[in-house]
Amino acid sequence: MTDVSGLSIGILGGTGDQGKGLARRFALAGLKVVIGSRRAERAREAAESIGAGATGADNAVVAAECDLVIVAVPYDGHKALLESLATQLAGKIVVDCVNPLGFDKQGAYALPVEEGSAAQQAAAVLPESRVVAAFHHVSAVVLMDPAVEKVDLDVLVLGDDREATDTVQALADLIPGVRGVYGGRLRNAFQVEALTANIISVNRRYKAHAGIRVTDI
Amino acid sequence: MTDVSGLSIGILGGTGDQGKGLARRFALAGLKVVIGSRRAERAREAAESIGAGATGADNAVVAAECDLVIVAVPYDGHKALLESLATQLAGKIVVDCVNPLGFDKQGAYALPVEEGSAAQQAAAVLPESRVVAAFHHVSAVVLMDPAVEKVDLDVLVLGDDREATDTVQALADLIPGVRGVYGGRLRNAFQVEALTANIISVNRRYKAHAGIRVTDI
């Protein structure tokens, strides 16, 4: 089992719901967590709102100083932000949890991505980083809810670097109830990102915060 | 709850592993099941090998005579077969469970589909049918295994026709252990089909016959 207890975790776009929810759970697990935002002030406010010892800084500082960096920004702006941080992110594990989705009256749908998926887009603009795709299906509401002690879902972890995916699986395991499950290579990330549209459909139909579990493992 | 006990189920491509597995489980549930193949003789042999009262016929007869028709053919040939059966399938619920996948040394990967997904391709060539996408992730090995009494997975059921998706959910529910779960509109079928590539990756890594469960519903 990979030991991730000593890692500092940066979360780009950590002021959004998904980023804040992950920041909260990792901080509660005892990790050093730094929330990133374009404006350091907003990042610090978000960190204070979470508590549990999380701090905030601007995205460039987070990218430069943290051991492992989670990308939780909206898809719009994803590529430009990562391009601007390629130097700081070189050599690091970068965990992309971006879901390229559109919304209309019929609900959510997957957006096409030229590179194949958001994760592959990250890998294309960060050739020196070790890109892993994970945390696509976590419900921000559930992550933020103090009443939810155990989060009932598996996190599919995708990537081409075994040590990096092992690390991110161990990171997912730190959230009570969650299991990090290897889910394939980066070339199969699109459907995992896009499946979030289906989960949104499930949530609407069943009035739920649905997640996915993998059976027989 | 939709009552499906009186439906006759046809399975195009029912001599393949996935089709045979579904035929077996539906026949065991007491439904009238007819396996289809290009050659009636092969279909009858497959039906006999399953037992449980399933019968066999050529694909055109199955399409014409059964109430609900499952499409379990290889993706290669999928479009041509459905085009040839459009008249027979008019007005019927057609359940597409085809996964357009390619394979190479690194494993399985999703193939692009011009219409968006195999299910949307079916809908495009069968404008008079009620196309539903379902049963993508069921393991043929598990469906055929007499030792497996309960199949541990949910079947995501996608479609734009509520009565049709309700019917297919009820059909999935007939397999012990399985739950039919509404999974969104047909436009979100690609990622459910493609996710089979990830499940194959999971199976390789964990030596499993993995399935998917939806939590919080």
Interface residues (C-beta under 8 A of the other chain):
Chain A: Q106 G107 A108 Y109 A110 D152 L153 L156 L158 V181 Y182 G183 G184 R185 R187 N188 F190 Q191 V192 A194 L195 A197 N198 I200 S201 V202 R205 Y206 A208 H209 A210 G211 I212 R213 V214 T215 D216 I217
Chain B: Q106 G107 A108 Y109 A110 D152 L153 L156 L158 V181 Y182 G183 G184 R185 R187 N188 F190 Q191 V192 A194 L195 A197 N198 I200 S201 V202 R205 Y206 A208 H209 A210 G211 I212 R213 V214 T215 D216 I217
